[in-house]
């Protein structure tokens, strides 16, 4: 059984918020916004995409990033 790994997207360190629409145009999901607040990571509640500020990403996450 294959293991699902969510898409990792690196964002600029100064970002306060990000939006996600699933990335598949008509097959995506409604656009939602997430605030980073005190965190350097945000995960989409629809598609599990993981948004990580560049300063907080591990080497493995940087390698996997879109």
TANORGI-V735545 format. One record per pair of residues at least 4 apart in sequence whose ideal C-beta (glycine too) atoms are under 6 Angstrom apart, sorted by sequence separation. I is the first residue (numbers start at 1). J is the second residue. D is the distance in whole Angstrom. If there is no record, write none. Layout:
# TANORGI-V735545
i: (I/I)
j: (J/J)
d: (D/D)
This chain:
# TANORGI-V735545
i: (11/24/52/57/23/44/52/57/22/36/11/21/22/43/34/42/21/41/19/20/40/19/17/18/40/29/17/20/22/20/18/11/13/13/6/7/8/9/10/11/13/6/6/10/10/8/10/8/8/9/7)
j: (15/28/56/61/28/49/57/62/28/42/18/28/29/50/42/51/31/52/31/32/53/33/33/34/56/46/35/44/47/49/51/51/53/54/48/49/50/51/52/53/55/49/50/54/57/61/65/64/65/66/66)
d: (5/4/6/4/6/4/5/5/3/6/6/5/4/5/4/5/4/5/6/6/4/5/6/6/3/4/5/4/5/6/5/5/5/6/4/5/5/5/6/6/5/6/5/5/6/5/5/5/5/6/6)
